[in-house]
Structure formats: C-alpha cells, structure tokens
Amino acid sequence: MDIESFREYCLSLPGTTEGMKWDHLCFMIEEKIYVIIAIDSDGSFSIKCNPDDFDALTARAGIQQAYHMAKRQWIQIASLDVLNDKELKSRVADSRAMVLAKLPKKTQAKYG
C-alpha cells in the first residue's frame, strides 16, 4: 500500500482527523493519536497494539517496540510493505479501537 492509499484508509475511519506533531503525520480520534508516521524518512510508522500480541508481532521482521511510546503497547513497523494490505488495515482499525476504548463512554457512543 502506498502512503496516499494508507492516508485515505485512515481518514475513512469514523472520527479520524490528521495533523502534524513532532514533525510526524498523525492520525487521531478526538485528538488522541492512533497512527504516527515519519513522513520524512523511510516511511516507518507506529500503531497501538494489544499487549498480548506484542511478543508475536515484534518477533516478525520489520516490527519492533516503538521508540518513545508506551512499552509493549505500541509497535513500530519499518514500512507500509511489512504487512499485507488486509492485515495493515486490520491493525490500524484495532489501534483506533484501542484508543477509542480509553475515551469516555459518551465520546465512544458518538462513533459506536
């Protein structure tokens, strides 16, 4: 998947906004980041992951603990090509869902 298709997919998820933070492109729900991409470098990006999946994911080539993010809760993926399109979309949707689940119930209901 190329960066434009990735961007379009993220923006298609309900409530998603985009913005720049720390010189990175971020996709957010209610101003809470669920994808952060280093657009000036190799295209690596970070997403939230289920801590139960962390070890299996980071054992795969091109996936590691995300720098400066909560340990065992965020992974950094070396490029958009590391995961196939179906898994990439699923992981991004899961990241969004995990971030949304931490927001107040009233906010969650808006996107329910």
PAZAPA-4460 file (N, C-alpha, C; in steps of 0.05 Angstrom, whole numbers, plus 32768, in hexadecimal, padded with zeros to 4 digits):
% residues 112
    n_x    n_y    n_z   ca_x   ca_y   ca_z    c_x    c_y    c_z   seq   type   mol
   8011   7FE9   8000   8000   8000   8000   8012   8019   8000     1      M     A
   800B   802C   7FF0   801B   8045   7FF0   8010   8058   8005     2      D     A
   801F   806D   800A   8018   8080   801F   7FFE   808E   801B     3      I     A
   7FF7   8094   8002   7FDE   80A2   7FFC   7FC6   808F   8002     4      E     A
   7FC8   8076   7FFA   7FB3   8062   7FFF   7FB0   805E   801D     5      S     A
   7FC7   805D   802B   7FC7   805A   8048   7FB9   8072   8055     6      F     A
   7FC0   8089   804C   7FB3   80A2   8057   7F95   80A1   8052     7      R     A
   7F8D   809A   803A   7F70   8099   8033   7F62   8085   8045     8      E     A
   7F6F   806E   804A   7F62   805A   805B   7F5F   8065   8077     9      Y     A
   7F74   8070   8083   7F72   807B   809E   7F5C   8090   80A0    10      C     A
   7F5B   80A2   808D   7F47   80B7   808D   7F2A   80AD   8089    11      L     A
   7F28   8094   807E   7F0D   8089   807A   7F01   807E   8094    12      S     A
   7F12   807A   80A8   7F08   8070   80C2   7EF9   8086   80D1    13      L     A
   7EE2   8080   80DB   7ED1   8095   80E8   7EE0   80A5   80FE    14      P     A
   7EDD   80BF   80FC   7EE9   80D1   8110   7F06   80D7   810D    15      G     A
   7F13   80CC   80F8   7F30   80D0   80F5   7F36   80EC   80EA    16      T     A
   7F4A   80F7   80F7   7F56   8111   80ED   7F74   810C   80E9    17      T     A
   7F80   811E   80DA   7F9D   811C   80D7   7FAA   8136   80DF    18      E     A
   7FC3   8134   80E7   7FD2   814B   80EF   7FEF   8145   80F1    19      G     A
   7FFF   8159   80F6   801C   8156   80F9   8023   815A   8116    20      M     A
   8033   8148   8120   803E   814A   813B   805B   8140   813A    21      K     A
   806D   814E   8146   8089   8146   8147   8094   813F   812B    22      W     A
   808C   814F   8117   8094   814A   80FB   808B   812F   80F0    23      D     A
   8076   8124   80FB   806A   810B   80F1   804D   8110   80EA    24      H     A
   8044   8101   80D6   8027   8101   80CF   8019   80EF   80E3    25      L     A
   8004   80F9   80EF   7FF5   80E9   8103   7FD8   80E6   80FA    26      C     A
   7FCD   80CF   80FE   7FB0   80CA   80FB   7FA5   80C7   8117    27      F     A
   7F8F   80D5   811D   7F85   80D7   8138   7F67   80D4   8138    28      M     A
   7F5D   80CC   8150   7F41   80CD   8156   7F3E   80DD   816F    29      I     A
   7F2E   80F2   816E   7F2B   8104   8185   7F46   810E   8190    30      E     A
   7F58   8115   817D   7F73   811F   8183   7F85   810B   8190    31      E     A
   7F7E   80F2   8191   7F8F   80DC   819B   7F9A   80CD   8184    32      K     A
   7FB4   80CB   8183   7FC2   80BE   816D   7FBE   80A0   816D    33      I     A
   7FB8   8095   8155   7FB8   8078   8152   7FCB   806F   813C    34      Y     A
   7FD5   8081   812B   7FEA   807B   8118   7FFC   8093   8116    35      V     A
   8016   808E   8117   802A   80A4   8113   803E   809B   80FF    36      I     A
   8042   80AC   80EA   8054   80A4   80D4   806A   80B8   80D1    37      I     A
   8082   80AE   80CD   809A   80BE   80C7   809A   80C3   80A9    38      A     A
   808E   80D9   80A0   808C   80DD   8083   80A6   80E6   8076    39      I     A
   80B9   80F0   8085   80D1   80FA   8079   80E7   80E4   8076    40      D     A
   80E2   80CD   8083   80F7   80B9   8082   80EE   80A1   8071    41      S     A
   80F1   808A   807B   80EC   8071   806C   80CF   8069   806B    42      D     A
   80BD   8079   8076   80A1   8072   8076   8099   805F   808D    43      G     A
   80AA   805D   80A1   80A3   804D   80B8   808C   805A   80C7    44      S     A
   807C   804A   80D4   8065   8054   80E3   8061   8044   80FC    45      F     A
   8052   8050   810F   804C   8042   8128   802F   8041   812C    46      S     A
   8026   802B   8138   8009   8027   813F   8008   801A   815A    47      I     A
   7FF1   801E   8166   7FEC   8011   8180   7FE6   7FF3   817B    48      K     A
   7FEE   7FE2   818D   7FE8   7FC6   818A   7FDF   7FBA   81A5    49      C     A
   7FD2   7FA4   81A3   7FC9   7F95   81BB   7FE2   7F8A   81C8    50      N     A
   7FE7   7F8F   81E2   7FFF   7F85   81EF   8002   7F66   81ED    51      P     A
   7FEB   7F58   81EA   7FED   7F3B   81E7   7FF9   7F33   81CC    52      D     A
   7FF7   7F44   81B8   8002   7F3F   819D   801F   7F4A   819A    53      D     A
   8028   7F59   81AD   8042   7F67   81AA   8059   7F54   81A3    54      F     A
   805D   7F3F   81B3   8074   7F2D   81AE   8073   7F21   8193    55      D     A
   805C   7F17   818A   8059   7F0B   8170   805F   7F1F   815A    56      A     A
   8055   7F37   815D   8059   7F4B   8149   8076   7F54   8147    57      L     A
   8083   7F59   815E   809E   7F63   815D   80B2   7F4D   8156    58      T     A
   80AA   7F34   8155   80BB   7F1E   814C   80BC   7F1D   812D    59      A     A
   80AA   7F2C   8120   80A9   7F2D   8103   80BD   7F41   80F8    60      R     A
   80C8   7F3B   80E1   80DB   7F4E   80D4   80CD   7F68   80CE    61      A     A
   80DA   7F7E   80D4   80D0   7F99   80CE   80BD   7FA4   80E2    62      G     A
   80BA   7F97   80F9   80A8   7FA0   810F   80B8   7FA0   8129    63      I     A
   80B6   7FB7   8138   80C4   7FB8   8151   80B5   7FCA   8164    64      Q     A
   80BE   7FCB   817D   80B2   7FDE   8191   80B5   7FFA   8186    65      Q     A
   80A0   800A   8187   80A0   8026   817D   80B0   8037   8191    66      A     A
   80C2   8047   8186   80D2   8059   8196   80C0   806E   81A3    67      Y     A
   80C6   8075   81BC   80B9   808A   81CB   809B   8086   81CF    68      H     A
   8092   806D   81CC   8075   8068   81D0   8073   8053   81E7    69      M     A
   805B   804F   81F1   8056   803D   8207   8061   8021   8201    70      A     A
   8071   8017   8212   807D   7FFC   820E   8067   7FE7   820B    71      K     A
   806C   7FD5   81F8   805A   7FBE   81F3   803E   7FC6   81EA    72      R     A
   803A   7FE0   81E5   8020   7FE9   81DC   8021   7FF5   81C0    73      Q     A
   8038   7FFC   81B7   803C   8009   819D   8052   7FFA   818E    74      W     A
   804D   7FF5   8174   8062   7FE9   8163   8069   7FFC   814D    75      I     A
   8082   7FFA   8144   808B   800A   812D   808F   7FF6   8116    76      Q     A
   8083   7FFD   80FF   8084   7FEC   80E7   8096   7FFB   80D3    77      I     A
   80AA   7FED   80C9   80BF   7FF9   80B8   80B4   8007   809F    78      A     A
   809F   7FFC   8093   8094   8008   807B   8078   7FFD   8076    79      S     A
   806A   800A   8064   804F   8001   805E   804E   7FE6   8050    80      L     A
   8066   7FDD   8047   8067   7FC3   8039   806B   7FAB   804C    81      D     A
   8070   7FB0   8065   8075   7F9A   8078   805D   7F89   807B    82      V     A
   8045   7F95   807C   802C   7F86   807F   801D   7F87   8065    83      L     A
   800E   7F72   805F   7FFD   7F73   8047   7FE6   7F86   804C    84      N     A
   7FD9   7F8F   8037   7FC4   7FA4   803A   7FAE   7F9C   804E    85      D     A
   7FA6   7F83   804D   7F90   7F7B   805F   7F99   7F7C   807C    86      K     A
   7FB0   7F72   8082   7FBA   7F73   809E   7FC0   7F8F   80A7    87      E     A
   7FCB   7F9F   8094   7FD1   7FBB   809B   7FB7   7FCA   80A2    88      L     A
   7FA2   7FC7   8093   7F89   7FD4   8099   7F7D   7FCA   80B3    89      K     A
   7F7F   7FB0   80B8   7F75   7FA5   80D1   7F84   7FAF   80E9    90      S     A
   7F9F   7FB1   80E7   7FAF   7FBB   80FD   7FAA   7FD9   8103    91      R     A
   7FA6   7FE8   80EE   7FA0   8004   80F1   7F84   8008   80FE    92      V     A
   7F71   7FF8   80F5   7F56   7FF9   8101   7F57   7FF1   811E    93      A     A
   7F67   7FDD   8125   7F6A   7FD4   8140   7F77   7FEA   8151    94      D     A
   7F8B   7FF7   8147   7F98   800D   8155   7F84   8023   815B    95      S     A
   7F74   802A   8148   7F5F   803F   814C   7F4C   8036   8161    96      R     A
   7F43   801D   8160   7F30   8012   8174   7F3B   8012   8190    97      A     A
   7F55   800C   8193   7F61   800C   81AD   7F63   8029   81B9    98      M     A
   7F69   803C   81A8   7F6A   8058   81B1   7F4E   8061   81B8    99      V     A
   7F3B   805B   81A7   7F1F   8063   81AB   7F14   8057   81C6   100      L     A
   7F1C   803E   81CC   7F13   8031   81E4   7F1C   803F   81FE   101      A     A
   7F31   804F   81FC   7F3B   805D   8213   7F2D   8078   8217   102      K     A
   7F1C   8080   8204   7F0E   809A   8206   7EF4   8096   8216   103      L     A
   7EE8   80AC   8220   7ED0   80AA   822F   7EB9   809C   821F   104      P     A
   7EA8   808E   822D   7E92   807F   8220   7E81   8090   820E   105      K     A
   7E7C   80A9   8216   7E6C   80BB   8206   7E7A   80C1   81EB   106      K     A
   7E94   80C4   81EC   7EA4   80C9   81D3   7EA4   80AF   81C2   107      T     A
   7EA7   8098   81CF   7EA7   807F   81C0   7E8D   807B   81B1   108      Q     A
   7E77   8083   81BE   7E5C   807F   81B2   7E59   808F   8198   109      A     A
   7E67   80A6   8195   7E66   80B5   817D   7E6F   80A6   8164   110      K     A
   7E81   8092   8169   7E8E   8083   8153   7E85   8066   8152   111      Y     A
   7E71   8060   8164   7E69   8044   8168   7E5D   8036   8152   112      G     A
***
